[in-house]
Amino acid sequence: MKIRSAEKRDYHRINELYEQVDRLHREVHPDRFQKPAVLGRPDEFLNALVENESSYLIVAEEREEIIGFAEAYIVSAPNFPVLKQRSWLLIDSIAVDEGHRGMGTGQKLFDYLGAKAKERGVEEVELNVYAFNDSAIKFYEKNGFKELCKTMTKRL
């Protein structure tokens, strides 16, 4: 398996994988998520990820087929008196094709991002995960993540 930076030629397949993730979110939270007019994400969004030196869009490739991707950003704390100045890697998405899950692809994507962040002096990783996503939560807990805060909601 090869992990590498995404290229424009990968966008269609990345968008197919985004749709797998998006579909799951739509099924569980139809009040929050809707089917977009275009598959996945617009090229402009993906181009911005690839071109920005503080973001990562990477793919996992097996036998010349993209079977997963990850999207992440290096973020810094704003200049605010109660916040310590720090930078962290914010993982926005790790997605593995439904037919390739449980084979270590997500781990390789995660490890690659961690190594890249360390090269830039980043010492912490944060992410958000929906409470219904048990498999993702188990994956992150296996990788040492601890709950920091909760987002709660109530319909009026």
N, C-alpha and C positions, 0 to 999 in steps of 0.2 A: 504494500500500500504506500502511496506517495501523498504527502501533504505539501501543498504549494499555494502561493498566492493566486487568487482568481484572476482570470483574464476575460476580456469581452466575449470571447467565443464560449465561455462557460455560463453566460447569463441565462440562457434558456433552461438548462438543466438545474441551475440554482433556483430559478423561479418555480420549476416543478416541485422541488423540495420545499420551498416556502409554502406552496399550496398544500402540501401534506400537513405542515404545521398549522397553517391558517384554517384548514378544514377542521382540525381537532378543536381549535379555539371557537370556531363558529358553532360546532355541535354542542359544546358545553356551555358557551355563553352567547347565545344568539341575540341577546339584548345588547351586547357590546360589540360584536364582530359581524361584519357583512362580507359577502363575496365581492371582491373588487372587480372593476370593469376589465382590468387586464390581469393576466396571470402573474402572481408574485409581486415584484417591485419594479418600478420604472427604471429604465436604463440610466437615467440621470442620477437616481439614488445610488445605484450600484457603482456607477462611474465615480461618484464623490467618495464612496468608501475606498475604492481602489487607489484613487489619486491622493487622498489625504494621508499624510505621514503619521497621523495620530489614530488612524483606524486600520482595521484588518478585515479583509474578506478573503477567507482561505477555503480551499476545497480538499477533500479526500478523494483520491483517484485509485481505482482498482481495475487493472486491465483496460486502461484508457476510458473507463466509465466513472463519472463523478457519482459517488455514493453518499457524500455528505458535505456539509459546509459549516462554517462558523463566521459570525459577524461580531466584532468587538471594537472597543474604543479605549484609548487612554484618556482619562479624565482627571482634572485637577480640582481641588477644593477651591471655592471662590474666596476672595479676600474678605473674610468676615471675622470679627473679633473672637467669637467663641469656637471657631474651627481651626484645628491645626492644619498647617499647610502640608498637603500630601497629594500624591498622584496614585491612581489605581487603574487596573484594567477592568472595564465594564463589559461583561459578556452579554450581548443582546440576544444572540441566537446560536444554538448548536443544533443542527438537524442532520439526521441520518435517514436514508431511504428506508421505508418500512420493511423491505425485503433484506436489508443488511444490518438490522439492529442486533445488538447483543454479541457483536464480533470484535469489539474493541475500537471501532472507528471513532466514536465520540471521545473516547479516552485519548486517542492520538491527536484529534483536533484540539482538545483541551490542553494537552501537554505542549503542543506546538505553540499555542497562544501564550501559555505560561512562560515558555523559554524566550519568546520574542519580547514579552513584557519585562522579564528579568534583564535582558540585554539593554533595555532602556532605563534600568534602575528602579523599576516598579516592583513593589514588594507585596502587593495585596490585590486580590481579585474580588469583585462584587458582581452580583447578578440578581435578577428578579425572576421568579418562577411562579406560575399560577398554582394555587393550592390543590387543584384537581390533578395535576400532572405528577402522579406518584412515581412513575419511572424516572422522570428527570430529577425529582427530589432525592430519590435513592442514589442516583448517579452522583449528584452534587455532594450529598452527605458522605458517600464513599470516598470522595476526593477531599474531605476535610472541611466542607462548608458548614457553618453554623448560622442559625437564624439570628438576624440582627434586628429586624423590625417587622411589623405586620401592617398591611394596608387593609383596612376594613371598609365595608360598604353597606349601605342600607337604602332600599328603594322607598321613595315617598309616595 
